[in-house]
């Protein structure tokens, strides 16, 4: 399937970019600003491979970020695609960007990962495109290999394949050969060169340590040093240019590395630093004089044709792809799939089973009366804890994937959460039913229990689990380390249990303003349901004596919860409203753009 339209030209004219370096974080103010690109010009045609060469700190990634419209900071100059300004939306529709850190959903195979990539293609055309990309990237033999078992070369090619399956007209790659052995690096560059010639896709990649065997595959080269351009143009003309200014490449020497060293500041001593800096400044000035900046774009033919296989799929189609990807990961026949199924279905019932083992012999006498109050504390704590544990174990990979996919504009945070909850909530409903079946003999007397009371128990467990899950999702939006997010959520819920559950201290012992505030917590209503089940749905066998006090259930609940006769309808509605409402709130929360400090945390 060859892309239609092979006359695209990507141009950058006189690019200056200032960005923040050594930022002080979200709460320490802005960091220092630095000019990282100084008058950069480049041109890439369809079917060409252009390498951006430079040492660390030369501005390679900054240039790619400016072209892809992902850069933070101030930018001057023009980036054009066929003479039209390359906006962020236009880049997302017609171009692709492969970063160094690419996250894959564990449990999926290479073929599944490519197939579930959102594109405007579907059915047979999508399958044919996936097979073509697998063959072009030499991945056909390992198409059914799970992504968690890929080596670095296969993972890098899969990351490229995710972009190629969408048929970009221009593809940007940030250090694609970093960490690869020489043979894998050669294979990757040769694949990119063949892809460019075969599909007409222009390729712009950055390299820090190019080998001599990749030189034949490069059509153009751009040498950067401290943001300035030492050379930009064809690789054949590069040899003539440097020879003409007195820097011929020695025989048997790698021209890419030779001129890269020429364009690198020598920091081994102060004298060498000054000497090399002056030489590079002279080279940048010389190249700037000999290649004057043109005010008009090199290609003025308009926006050209949009590739038939490229574009932005609709939100519904993206949601379906995310939903199917979640299901495929959950039901994959591997360690990841078994772990996911176990945590979603079995963790809460097992926790309730452990609780049952501890409280199985508790009777309905005076001692058991107060023990059941502690059991309610444990039920709430375990339901909350299971929700936290499941979320911090399963959701972070999707949060990380979302942070990497956001610049591509394929889907919003709301779409991700709708897909995630569409899988998570049905599992939690089933898990809560099983857990309720395990724990109900401790709370319900078989002679007095009924389906309505069982439903109260199910609502209390399910809403507690979902509330903790959604609260963890909210914290994971801004907290990168899952363990830290779990600590923060646990802290919030421990305070809620201590104040509003009536199990740690009685309601009457709280200050009036705290009593009013407990009405704004989920714990108050879930605990009220559990107390009603434990004390109003059982016949207590307590005989008062001189040494034994048998409190009445109504008096006890009024003391602990301030509710002598709780309204089950309100408790059920409020418990569900807190869980569902927090899920809806998260969908809105994930729509807001994150501060730069938060984006930077998830970028690496």
Residue, then its C-alpha position, 0 to 999 in steps of 0.5 A: x500500500x503505497x502512500x499517495x502524494x510523494x511531493x511533500x517538503x518539510x522546511x524550517x527557516x531561521x529557528x530560534x528557541x528559548x527554553x527553561x533549563x534546570x527548572x525549579x519545579x511546580x512550586x519553586x518558580x521558573x528556572x533559568x532560560x537559555x537560547x538552545x537554537x540559533x537560526x536553524x534552517x533545514x529542508x527534508x523532501x519526501x523519500x529522504x532521510x536526514x540526520x541531525x548530528x550533534x553532541x549532548x546539549x547541542x539542541x537536537x531534541x529541542x529542534x525535533x520538539x519545535x518541529x513537532x510543536x511540542x516544545x515549551x518556551x518561546x520560538x521564532x521562525x517558520x516551520x512549513x509543510x509544503x509551504x503551509x505553516x506546520x501547526x500542532x494540529x497539522x503535525x498530528x494529522x500528517x506526521x509522526x514522532x518516535x521518542x526514546x521512551x515508548x510505552x507498550x501495553x503489557x500482555x499484547x503481542x506485536x501484531x495486536x499492538x499495531x492492530x489496536x493503533x487508532x487509524x482511519x483504516x479498518x477491516x481488511x485495509x487495516x490488516x493489510x497495512x499491519x502485515x506490510x509494516x511487520x514485513x518492512x520492519x523485519x518483525x513478521x517472524x516475531x509478530x506473536x511475541x508479547x511486548x514485555x519480552x521484546x529486546x531493545x531492537x524489536x521494541x524500537x522497531x515496534x515504536x516506529x511501526x506504530x507510527x508507520x501504520x498511520x502512513x505519516x508524510x514526515x517521520x521524526x525520530x529522537x536517537x533511534x539507534x541509542x543503546x543498539x548494538x552495531x548490527x541492530x543500528x545498521x538494520x534499523x537505519x537501512x529499514x528506515x531508508x528503505x521505508x522512505x524510498x518505498x512509501x515516500x515518507x520523509x524521515x528526520x532523525x537525530x544521532x549522537x554517535x553515527x557509525x560509518x556504515x550508516x552514511x550511505x543511507x543518509x541523504x541529508x545531514x545537519x550538524x548542530x553545536x550549542x544550537x548553531x548550525x555548522x552545516x545543513x545540506x546533502x551528504x555528498x555536498x557536505x564533503x565538498x563543502x568542508x573540503x572547500x573551507x579547509x577541513x577535508x575528511x581523511x581517507x578511511x575516516x568516518x566522515x560523520x564522526x569526523x565532522x561531528x568531532x569538528x562540531x563539538x566543544x572540547x571540554x578537556x581543558x580551559x584552553x581547548x574549550x576556548x579554542x574549540x569554541x572559537x573555531x565552532x563560532x567561525x564555522x557557524x558564521x561561515x556557513x551562515x554567510x555562504x547560505x543566506x536565509x531565504x524569505x520565501x519557502x523552497x516549496x510553494x505548492x500549497x498543502x498538497x494531498x492528504x494521504x488516504x491512509x492517514x488522518x485522525x480517527x473519531x473519538x468513538x473509534x479510538x474508544x473502541x480501540x482502547x477498550x479492545x486493547x484493555x480487554x486483550x491485555x486483561x484476557x491475554x494468556x500470560x503472566x500479565x493477563x493472569x495477574x490482571x484477572x486475579x487482581x480484578x476478580x479475586x483480590x477483594x474476595x480473598x481479603x474478605x475470606x481472610x477477614x472471615x477466618x479471623x471473625x468466624x467464631x465471633x458470637x452474638x453475645x456482649x463481647x461479640x457486640x463490640x467485636x463486630x464494630x471492629x470488624x466493620x472497621x476492617x471491612x472498610x479498610x480492606x475494601x479501600x485497600x484493595x481498590x488502591x492496590x488494584x489501581x496502582x498495579x494496573x493503571x500506571x501503565x495506561x497513565x504513562x501511555x496517555x502522557x506519551x500519546x497526548x502530544x499526538x492528539x489521538x484521544x483525550x483523558x476522558x476517552x481513556x477513562x471511559x474505556x478503562x472504567x468500561x472494563x474495570x467497573x464490571x469486574x468490580x461489580x462481580x468481585x464485590x458480589x463474590x466478596x459479599x457472599x464470603x463475608x455475609x455469614x459474619x454480618x447476616x443471620x441466615x434466619x433474618x437475611x434477605x436479598x435486600x440486606x445482601x444488596x446493602x452489603x454489596x453496595x457498601x463493598x463495591x462503592x468503597x472499592x470503586x471510590x478508592x480506585x477513582x481516588x487513586x486515579x485522580x492522584x496518579x494524574x499528577x504523581x508519577x510514582x504509584x507507591x507515593x500515590x498510594x500513600x497519599x490516598x491511604x492518608x486521605x481514607x484513614x482520616x475519613x475512616x477515623x472521623x466518619x466510620x464510627x468505629x475508631x471513635x464515636x460520633x458524639x465525641x467529635x466537635x460539631x463542625x467535624x460532625x457536619x463535615x462527616x456528611x461529605x464523606x463516603x465512609x459515613x454512608x458505607x459504614x452506616x449500611x454495614x452497621x445496620x446489617x450487623x446490628x439491626x439485621x441480627x438477633x443478639x443473644x445478650x443477657x444483661x447481668x451485673x457485670x455484662x452490659x447489653x446495649x440496644x442496637x439503636x442506642x449503640x448506633x446513635x452513640x457511634x454514628x449519631x443515627x438511631x434509625x439510619x435511612x438505608x435509601x439515603x445510605x445506598x444512594x450516597x455511597x453510589x453517588x460518591x463512587x460514580x461522582x468521583x469517576x465523572x470528576x476524574x473524566x473532567x480532571x483528565x481534560x485539563x492541561x497539566x503544568x509543565x513540571x507535571x508533563x516533564x515528570x511523565x516525559x522521561 
